[in-house]
Amino acid sequence: MRIENKMYRQITSLNRFPAAVRLPLATFMMGKFVPFLRTAGTRFDKLTREEVKVSVDNKRRVQNHIGGVHACVMALLAETASGFVFGMNTPDDKLMLLKSMQMNYVKRSVGNMYAVASLSEQDAELIQREERGNIIVPVKIYDESDEPPVEAEMTWAWVLKKPQA
């Protein structure tokens, strides 16, 4: 059974709004939590405890010197998608940390990009049950050709938060 932590409760609080405005509101809300998401122009296209999809348009502010989405923005997509799906499954008494990020750029990207990260029920239960640990959160990054220009592996860790003094 998956927990209902603070992040998940904030996301589900948007259910009282019409479906057409939920994801734009989530994008705005998460941009307040992580301001750089707004700077890069990322948006949430799907936001559940099982799967998160984030995207970015290939606009000048996120481009590299050859007109594609910059490598750093691709890494931002991978971190954001994997971090939010991980975060919605991390109990409030645990601190989540990105432990490692492996990015292999395999081809030139074409146009807009999106990343999809998922978390299995077994991994969610492990995070909830164990005081500390780490897991690889699967994330796929695609461009307009629906081919992955980059292969990513995101390892997220969790530890118990230190009690407040």
N, C-alpha and C positions, 0 to 999 in steps of 0.2 A: 504494500500500500504506500502510495506517495504522500509525502507530508504537505502541509499548507504553510509555507514560510512567508515572511514579510513580502518578499519579491512576488511570489505567486499571488498573494492576496491583493497586492496593488494591481497586478495585471488583470485578475478576475474582477476587480471592482469596475473595470471598464465595460463589463457585460451589460450594465444598465443602459448603455448608449446603443443607438442603432448600429447594426453591423458595419455599415458603410463608413462610420467614423471611428470605429474601435482601433484599427491599426494606425491610422494617422495620429490618434491620441496617444497610443502606446509609443510611437516614434517620438512624439513631442516629450512625453513623460521620461522616456529613457535618455533623451538628449539632455534633460535637466540633470539626470543622475550621472551621465558621462558626456560632458559638454563637447568633446571632440567628435562624437557621433554626428552632431549637428554641423560642426565645421566641415566635415567630409561629405555631408549630405546623405548619410546612410538612412535607410528606412526599413522598418520591420514589415515583412510581408506575411509572416506566420509566426505566432508566438504561443507555444504550448509547452507543457512540461516534457513532452516527448520529442518535440521538434521545433527548431527556430530557423527561420529563413530571413536573411537580411540582404539588401541590395544597394547598389550605388550606380548612378548614371555616369557614363563616361563624359564628364564635363571638364572644362579647362582646369578648375581648381584641384582635380584629383589625377590629372594626367602626368605622364612621364614625358621625356624629351622626344618620343616617337609617336605621341598622340594616343597611347593606350592608358589604361588604368595603372597607376603607379604601383610598384611592388609593395610599398608600405600600406597602401589602401587594400590590396588583396589580403595582406596579413591582418589588417583591421577587421575585414569581413570575417575571416576565420576566427579571430579572437572573440569578436562580438557574438557570432552565432553560437560558438561552443561555450563561451562564458555565460551567456544568458540561459541556455538549456541546462547547464551545470548548476547555475545559481538558483534556478527555480526548484532544484532538487536537493539543495544543501540546507540542512537545518540551521535555524537562526543562531544556535550556540556554536557554530563552526565557522571558521574563517576560510574562505576559498582563495586560492592562489594559482596563478598560471605558473607551472613549474618549467615547462619547456615548449618551444614552438619550432617545428621543423617544416620549412617551406622549400619545395623543389619546383622551380619554374621550368616547365617542360615545353611550352610553346608560347608564341606571341598571342596576347589576348586580342579579342575582337569585340568592340563596343561595350555595352553595359555589362555589369558583373553581379553575381549573387552567390551567396554561400548558404548551405543547408547543413545544420548540425543536429544530431539526434542522440538520445540517451535511452538505453534499454532499461526495462523494469529492474533487471538484476543489478545494473550499475547504480541505479537510484537507491535500491535497498542497501547496497554496500556502503554508500555515502552516509545513509541514515544510521546504519548499524555500527560502523567502525568509528572509533575516536579520531583516527587519522589514516591517511592513505592517499593514493593517487590513481587516476585512471586516464586512459586515452579516450578523448571524446571524438568520435568520428565526425569529420566535417569534409564536405565536398564543395569546391569552388568552381563555378561555371561562368562562361561568357555568353555572348549572344548566339554563338554557334552551338550552344548546349554541350560543348566539349570542355573538359577541365584543362585550363592553361597552367594550372599549378596544383601540385599535390601537397596537402597539408596534414600535419599530425600535431594535435594539441593535447598536451598532458596537463591536467588540472589536479591540484592537490587540495586537501582539506586537513585542518587541525582544529582542535577545540580552542575557542577564544579564551583568552586570559580573563579571569574575573575582574570586574571593575573595582578599583580600590575605594 
